[in-house]
């Protein structure tokens, strides 16, 4: 049985917020949740629109500020090669543009961000985005899943965001051509940078970066943690009711929440859903959400962060529009897209392996192949010669020397040109008889037969 939870195009918006400039006024965002529920004769939950209920839902804001951070993280080589050679993407993201200037730079930059996500995630179901170019006041942009649902393979009371749920199940779940992600961008902000080369000035916000971030929330980088009550009697909560609001006795949580840890009295990490340690709701839960010690236990995300648990944003002063549903600003081995802040001049066009690893752990299939849950540096694998002519040798690091591997080669169009190559002894994989291959770029996929390790490397035939 599927439980559907729908949010209209102004609802469940998640935007980033920059709190560095403390003089900024707090931006309060109200969301409208427009549904009630009833069971049909088949026992499945039917979504019925009802515009009479107003709820203050999960949300994050990205206010306009003077914070500057000149940095450019380009799309990863795999994505650049696919975009430059116009290779068919691994997923299809269809965008309905509302209010955007036709064929203008705004729409082109938005589409560039879409193209990047299409080359990162593999989905059998079209992901549909409703994009609105509209006045958002002091906010730059917003986005979120259009609905949440249980899925047969998910855990009890675990809700999945629309696009992820449909990707896992393999079919649309809320009607044909239904929207999966709603996204709003501020048409009244006058200092956007709409280029796709990652070169904004320190007086501009990079539009591609903001769109990539907001679509990341729509794809699943968002949790249910929040605060209820009135000060000084606030309580923290994670579980929500069928309409996604907090109510006494609420039982539902998101797939994101299942990977978040707080700390017990001995500072040991423990699931935020453990009601023995974190009654829900309670002041104890609020302390956890504002402890600056929330972490993510998703195994692939951890491995891609050097074996260290990524920090989830949990500032000591609860931020109703940003806490809990972002990575923290520190504690990462690389720049990451999904933090609560962005800056003028900042262009991040890759979500990082930490974020992709978390998406993989939540259930997404990655276009480049599965990221490793083993903690070792990819550069420890040596491929020589590269460029090659007739053969290559893959030398494995000592900690992997005893594992059995299979390798395959894929061309730029995604076709396998050489497959099922088994490793030889002494920690090496030798591939011969490659002289017949055309001179071109290839991707070498290496998969362990004894663990979940999977690696993709770029190689060139000359």
C-alpha positions as CSV (number, residue, x, y, z in Angstrom):
1,X,0.0,0.0,0.0
2,X,1.3,3.5,-0.9
3,X,0.8,6.5,1.3
4,X,1.0,9.7,-0.8
5,X,1.8,13.1,0.7
6,X,1.5,16.0,-1.8
7,X,2.8,19.5,-1.4
8,X,1.8,22.3,-3.9
9,X,4.3,24.5,-5.7
10,X,4.8,26.8,-2.7
11,X,5.0,24.1,-0.1
12,X,7.8,22.1,1.6
13,X,10.2,24.6,0.0
14,X,13.8,24.2,1.1
15,X,16.2,27.0,0.5
16,X,19.6,27.6,1.9
17,X,20.2,30.4,4.5
18,X,23.3,32.4,5.2
19,X,23.5,33.4,8.8
20,X,27.0,35.0,8.6
21,X,25.5,38.5,8.5
22,X,23.6,38.6,11.8
23,X,22.0,42.0,11.1
24,X,19.8,40.4,8.4
25,X,16.2,40.2,9.4
26,X,14.7,36.8,9.9
27,X,12.8,35.7,6.9
28,X,9.6,33.8,7.8
29,X,8.3,31.5,5.2
30,X,4.8,30.0,5.5
31,X,3.8,27.0,3.4
32,X,0.4,25.8,2.4
33,X,-0.3,22.1,2.6
34,X,-3.4,21.4,0.6
35,X,-4.5,17.8,1.1
36,X,-6.6,15.5,3.2
37,X,-6.7,11.7,2.8
38,X,-9.2,8.9,2.4
39,X,-9.0,5.2,1.7
40,X,-10.4,3.9,-1.6
41,X,-12.0,0.5,-2.0
42,X,-8.7,-1.2,-2.9
43,X,-7.2,-0.1,0.4
44,X,-4.8,2.4,-1.2
45,X,-4.5,5.9,0.0
46,X,-6.2,8.5,-2.3
47,X,-5.0,12.1,-2.4
48,X,-7.8,14.6,-2.3
49,X,-7.0,18.3,-2.7
50,X,-8.3,20.5,0.1
51,X,-7.3,24.2,0.2
52,X,-8.7,24.9,3.7
53,X,-5.6,23.9,5.7
54,X,-2.6,26.2,6.3
55,X,0.5,24.7,8.0
56,X,4.0,26.1,8.6
57,X,6.0,23.4,7.0
58,X,9.7,22.5,6.8
59,X,11.5,25.2,4.9
60,X,14.9,26.8,4.4
61,X,15.7,30.3,3.1
62,X,18.6,31.8,1.3
63,X,18.6,35.5,2.0
64,X,20.5,38.1,0.0
65,X,23.6,39.2,1.8
66,X,27.1,40.6,1.3
67,X,28.9,37.3,2.1
68,X,31.7,36.6,-0.5
69,X,33.3,33.3,-1.3
70,X,35.1,33.2,-4.6
71,X,35.5,29.6,-5.5
72,X,34.7,27.4,-8.5
73,X,34.1,23.7,-8.4
74,X,33.4,22.5,-12.0
75,X,31.3,19.5,-12.9
76,X,33.3,16.2,-12.5
77,X,35.1,15.0,-15.6
78,X,32.6,12.2,-16.2
79,X,29.8,14.8,-16.5
80,X,31.9,17.3,-18.6
81,X,32.7,14.5,-21.1
82,X,29.0,13.5,-21.4
83,X,27.8,17.1,-21.8
84,X,30.5,18.0,-24.3
85,X,29.9,14.9,-26.4
86,X,26.1,15.2,-26.0
87,X,25.8,11.7,-24.7
88,X,22.3,10.6,-23.7
89,X,21.8,11.3,-20.0
90,X,21.2,8.5,-17.5
91,X,17.9,10.1,-16.4
92,X,15.4,12.4,-17.9
93,X,14.4,15.6,-16.0
94,X,11.6,17.5,-17.7
95,X,11.1,21.0,-16.5
96,X,7.9,23.1,-16.9
97,X,9.1,26.7,-16.9
98,X,6.5,29.2,-15.6
99,X,7.2,32.9,-16.0
100,X,10.8,32.4,-17.3
101,X,11.8,34.6,-20.3
102,X,11.5,32.3,-23.3
103,X,15.0,31.1,-24.3
104,X,16.5,33.6,-22.0
105,X,19.8,33.1,-20.0
106,X,17.7,32.3,-16.9
107,X,16.2,29.2,-18.5
108,X,19.4,28.2,-20.1
109,X,21.3,28.3,-16.8
110,X,18.5,26.4,-15.1
111,X,18.7,23.8,-17.8
112,X,22.5,23.5,-17.4
113,X,21.9,22.5,-13.7
114,X,19.3,20.0,-14.8
115,X,21.8,18.5,-17.4
116,X,24.3,18.0,-14.6
117,X,21.8,16.1,-12.4
118,X,20.7,14.1,-15.4
119,X,24.3,12.9,-15.8
120,X,24.7,12.0,-12.2
121,X,21.6,10.0,-11.3
122,X,20.1,7.0,-13.1
123,X,16.4,6.7,-13.1
124,X,13.9,4.7,-15.2
125,X,11.2,7.2,-14.5
126,X,11.1,10.8,-15.8
127,X,11.6,13.3,-13.1
128,X,9.3,16.3,-13.5
129,X,10.1,19.7,-12.1
130,X,7.7,22.7,-11.9
131,X,10.0,25.8,-12.1
132,X,8.6,29.2,-11.2
133,X,10.3,32.5,-12.0
134,X,8.7,34.7,-9.4
135,X,9.1,37.4,-6.8
136,X,10.4,35.8,-3.6
137,X,11.2,39.0,-1.7
138,X,14.5,38.5,0.2
139,X,14.9,34.9,-0.8
140,X,16.9,33.7,-3.8
141,X,15.2,30.4,-4.4
142,X,13.3,27.4,-3.0
143,X,12.5,23.8,-3.8
144,X,11.3,20.6,-2.4
145,X,9.6,17.2,-3.2
146,X,6.1,17.6,-4.5
147,X,5.0,14.6,-2.3
148,X,6.2,11.8,-0.1
149,X,5.2,8.2,-0.1
150,X,5.8,4.9,1.5
151,X,7.2,2.2,-0.9
152,X,7.0,-1.6,-0.6
153,X,10.7,-2.0,-0.2
154,X,11.0,0.8,2.4
155,X,11.0,0.4,6.2
156,X,7.8,0.8,8.3
157,X,6.7,4.4,8.5
158,X,9.5,5.6,6.3
159,X,8.5,8.1,3.6
160,X,10.4,8.7,0.4
161,X,10.5,11.9,-1.7
162,X,8.6,11.7,-4.9
163,X,11.4,11.4,-7.5
164,X,13.4,8.8,-5.4
165,X,10.3,6.7,-4.7
166,X,9.3,6.6,-8.3
167,X,12.9,5.7,-9.3
168,X,13.0,2.8,-6.9
169,X,9.6,1.5,-7.7
170,X,10.0,2.1,-11.5
171,X,6.8,3.8,-12.2
172,X,4.9,7.0,-11.5
173,X,3.1,7.0,-8.2
174,X,0.8,10.1,-8.2
175,X,-0.7,9.9,-11.6
176,X,0.6,10.2,-15.1
177,X,2.9,13.2,-15.7
178,X,2.6,14.4,-12.1
179,X,5.1,16.8,-10.7
180,X,7.9,15.4,-8.5
181,X,9.8,18.6,-7.5
182,X,8.6,22.2,-7.2
183,X,11.2,24.9,-7.5
184,X,11.0,28.7,-7.3
185,X,13.7,31.3,-8.2
186,X,13.6,35.0,-7.5
187,X,12.8,37.0,-10.6
188,X,13.3,40.3,-8.8
189,X,16.9,39.7,-7.7
190,X,18.9,41.9,-10.1
191,X,22.4,40.5,-9.6
192,X,22.3,36.9,-10.8
193,X,25.1,35.4,-12.8
194,X,23.5,33.3,-15.5
195,X,26.7,32.0,-17.1
196,X,27.5,28.3,-17.0
197,X,31.3,28.7,-16.8
198,X,31.5,29.2,-13.0
199,X,32.8,32.7,-13.2
200,X,30.5,35.0,-11.3
201,X,32.0,38.2,-9.8
202,X,32.1,38.7,-6.0
203,X,29.0,40.9,-6.5
204,X,26.9,38.1,-8.1
205,X,25.1,34.9,-7.0
206,X,25.8,32.0,-9.4
207,X,22.4,30.9,-10.7
208,X,23.5,27.3,-11.6
209,X,24.8,26.8,-8.0
210,X,21.5,27.8,-6.5
211,X,19.5,25.6,-8.8
212,X,21.7,22.6,-8.3
213,X,21.3,23.0,-4.5
214,X,17.6,23.5,-4.6
215,X,17.0,20.5,-6.9
216,X,19.2,18.5,-4.5
217,X,16.6,19.1,-1.8
218,X,13.8,18.1,-4.2
219,X,15.7,14.8,-4.9
220,X,15.8,13.9,-1.3
221,X,18.4,15.9,0.7
222,X,15.8,16.9,3.3
223,X,14.6,15.7,6.7
224,X,11.6,16.1,8.9
225,X,13.3,17.4,12.1
226,X,11.7,20.6,13.5
227,X,10.7,22.5,16.6
228,X,7.2,22.8,18.1
229,X,5.6,24.7,21.0
230,X,6.3,28.2,22.3
231,X,9.3,29.6,24.1
232,X,10.6,28.8,26.6
233,X,8.7,25.5,26.3
234,X,10.0,24.5,22.8
235,X,10.3,20.8,22.0
236,X,12.1,19.1,19.1
237,X,10.5,16.4,16.9
238,X,11.2,14.4,13.8
239,X,8.1,12.2,13.3
240,X,5.2,13.7,11.5
241,X,1.5,12.9,10.8
242,X,-0.1,11.9,7.5
243,X,-0.3,15.6,6.5
244,X,3.4,16.1,7.3
245,X,2.7,18.4,10.2
246,X,3.7,17.7,13.8
247,X,0.9,16.1,15.8
248,X,0.9,14.1,19.1
249,X,1.4,10.5,18.3
250,X,2.9,11.2,14.8
251,X,4.7,8.1,13.4
252,X,6.2,9.0,10.0
253,X,9.8,10.0,9.2
254,X,11.8,10.4,6.0
255,X,14.4,8.2,4.6
256,X,16.9,11.0,5.4
257,X,16.0,10.8,9.1
258,X,16.9,7.1,9.2
259,X,20.6,8.0,8.7
260,X,20.9,10.8,11.2
261,X,22.6,10.3,14.6
262,X,22.6,12.4,17.8
263,X,24.8,11.6,20.8
264,X,23.9,9.7,24.0
265,X,25.2,10.8,27.4
266,X,28.5,9.2,26.7
267,X,28.8,11.1,23.4
268,X,28.3,7.9,21.4
269,X,26.5,8.3,18.1
270,X,22.9,6.9,18.2
271,X,20.0,7.2,15.8
272,X,17.9,10.3,16.2
273,X,14.9,7.9,15.9
274,X,15.8,6.0,19.1
275,X,13.0,7.2,21.4
276,X,14.7,5.8,24.5
277,X,17.4,8.4,24.0
278,X,15.5,11.0,22.1
279,X,11.8,11.0,23.0
280,X,9.7,12.4,20.2
281,X,8.7,15.2,20.8
282,X,10.8,16.4,23.8
283,X,13.2,19.1,25.0
284,X,15.8,16.3,24.8
285,X,15.2,16.0,21.0
286,X,15.5,19.8,20.7
287,X,18.8,19.7,22.5
288,X,20.0,17.1,20.0
289,X,18.8,19.1,17.0
290,X,20.7,22.2,18.4
291,X,23.7,20.3,19.7
292,X,26.1,21.0,16.8
293,X,26.7,17.2,17.0
294,X,24.3,15.7,14.5
295,X,26.1,13.3,12.1
296,X,25.2,11.1,9.2
297,X,25.8,7.4,9.5
298,X,25.2,6.6,5.8
299,X,28.0,4.2,4.9
300,X,28.9,5.5,1.4
301,X,28.7,9.1,2.5
302,X,31.1,8.3,5.4
303,X,33.5,6.4,3.2
304,X,33.6,9.3,0.7
305,X,34.3,11.7,3.5
306,X,37.5,9.8,4.5
307,X,35.7,7.5,6.8
308,X,34.5,10.3,9.0
309,X,30.8,10.8,9.7
310,X,29.6,13.9,7.8
311,X,28.2,16.6,10.1
312,X,24.6,17.6,9.7
313,X,23.7,21.3,10.3
314,X,22.6,21.6,13.9
315,X,23.4,25.2,15.1
316,X,23.0,25.9,18.8
317,X,20.3,28.5,18.0
318,X,17.6,26.6,16.1
319,X,17.1,28.0,12.6
320,X,13.6,27.2,11.5
321,X,14.4,27.6,7.9
322,X,17.7,25.8,7.8
323,X,18.5,23.5,10.7
324,X,18.7,19.7,10.2
325,X,18.3,19.5,6.4
326,X,21.8,20.5,5.3
327,X,25.3,19.5,5.7
328,X,27.2,21.6,8.3
329,X,29.7,24.1,7.0
330,X,32.8,22.2,8.3
331,X,34.0,18.7,8.7
332,X,34.3,17.6,5.0
333,X,37.2,16.5,2.9
334,X,36.0,18.5,-0.1
335,X,33.6,21.4,-0.9
336,X,30.0,20.3,-0.8
337,X,27.0,21.8,-2.4
338,X,24.3,21.1,0.2
339,X,25.5,23.3,3.1
340,X,23.2,26.0,4.5
341,X,25.3,28.9,3.1
342,X,26.4,30.1,-0.3
343,X,28.3,33.2,-1.2
344,X,28.6,35.9,-3.8
345,X,31.2,34.7,-6.3
346,X,30.7,31.1,-5.3
347,X,30.2,28.6,-8.1
348,X,29.9,24.9,-7.1
349,X,28.8,22.8,-10.1
350,X,29.3,19.4,-8.5
351,X,27.4,18.0,-5.4
352,X,30.5,16.1,-4.2
353,X,30.9,12.4,-3.6
354,X,29.7,12.8,0.0
355,X,26.3,14.0,-1.2
356,X,26.2,11.5,-4.0
357,X,27.1,8.8,-1.5
358,X,24.2,9.8,0.7
359,X,21.8,9.8,-2.2
360,X,23.1,6.3,-3.1
361,X,22.5,5.1,0.5
362,X,19.0,6.5,0.3
363,X,18.3,4.5,-2.8
364,X,19.4,6.4,-5.8
365,X,21.4,4.7,-8.6
366,X,24.3,6.7,-9.8
367,X,25.1,7.1,-13.4
368,X,28.9,6.6,-12.9
369,X,28.4,3.4,-11.0
370,X,28.2,2.8,-7.3
371,X,30.6,4.7,-5.0
372,X,32.7,2.7,-2.6
373,X,31.9,2.1,1.0
374,X,35.5,1.2,1.6
375,X,37.7,3.9,3.1
376,X,40.7,4.4,0.8
377,X,41.8,7.0,-1.7
378,X,40.9,6.3,-5.3
379,X,44.3,7.7,-6.4
380,X,45.9,4.6,-4.7
381,X,44.8,2.6,-7.7
382,X,47.4,3.0,-10.5
383,X,46.6,2.5,-14.1
384,X,49.5,2.3,-16.6
385,X,50.2,3.1,-19.2
386,X,47.6,5.9,-19.7
387,X,47.2,6.7,-22.5
388,X,47.6,3.1,-23.7
389,X,48.0,1.4,-27.0
390,X,47.7,-2.4,-26.7
391,X,47.3,-3.2,-22.9
392,X,47.0,-1.7,-19.5
393,X,47.8,-2.9,-16.0
394,X,45.8,-1.9,-12.9
395,X,47.8,-2.0,-9.7
396,X,45.6,-2.3,-6.6
397,X,46.6,-0.9,-3.2
398,X,47.8,-3.4,-0.6
399,X,44.5,-3.4,1.3
400,X,42.7,-4.6,-1.8
401,X,45.3,-7.1,-3.1
402,X,43.4,-10.1,-1.8
403,X,40.1,-9.2,-3.3
404,X,38.8,-10.5,-6.6
405,X,37.8,-8.0,-9.2
406,X,36.1,-7.8,-12.6
407,X,36.8,-4.9,-15.0
408,X,35.0,-3.6,-18.0
409,X,35.5,-0.8,-20.5
410,X,32.8,1.6,-21.6
411,X,32.9,4.1,-24.5
412,X,31.7,7.7,-24.3
413,X,28.2,6.5,-25.6
414,X,27.8,4.1,-22.7
415,X,28.5,1.0,-24.7
416,X,30.6,-1.8,-23.2
417,X,33.5,-2.5,-25.5
418,X,35.4,-4.9,-23.3
419,X,33.9,-6.8,-20.4
420,X,34.2,-9.6,-17.8
421,X,37.9,-9.2,-17.3
422,X,39.1,-11.1,-14.2
423,X,42.0,-10.0,-12.1
424,X,45.2,-12.0,-12.1
425,X,47.4,-12.6,-9.0
426,X,49.6,-10.3,-7.0
427,X,47.1,-7.5,-6.8
428,X,47.0,-6.6,-10.5
429,X,44.4,-6.6,-13.2
430,X,46.0,-7.0,-16.7
431,X,44.0,-6.2,-19.8
432,X,45.5,-7.1,-23.2
433,X,44.5,-7.2,-26.8
434,X,43.2,-3.7,-26.9
435,X,44.9,-2.6,-30.2
436,X,41.7,-3.0,-32.2
437,X,39.9,-0.3,-30.1
438,X,39.5,3.1,-31.8
439,X,41.6,5.9,-30.5
440,X,39.2,7.6,-28.1
441,X,38.3,8.3,-24.5
442,X,37.0,5.3,-22.4
443,X,35.8,4.7,-18.9
444,X,37.2,1.7,-17.0
445,X,34.8,0.2,-14.5
446,X,36.4,-2.0,-11.8
447,X,34.1,-4.0,-9.5
448,X,35.0,-6.2,-6.6
449,X,33.5,-9.7,-6.5
450,X,34.0,-10.0,-2.8
451,X,32.8,-6.6,-1.5
452,X,30.7,-3.6,-2.6
453,X,33.7,-1.7,-4.0
454,X,33.1,-0.1,-7.4
455,X,35.4,2.4,-9.1
456,X,35.3,4.2,-12.5
457,X,38.4,5.7,-14.1
458,X,39.0,7.6,-17.3
459,X,41.5,6.1,-19.8
460,X,42.6,7.1,-23.3
461,X,43.5,4.9,-26.3
462,X,46.0,6.5,-28.6
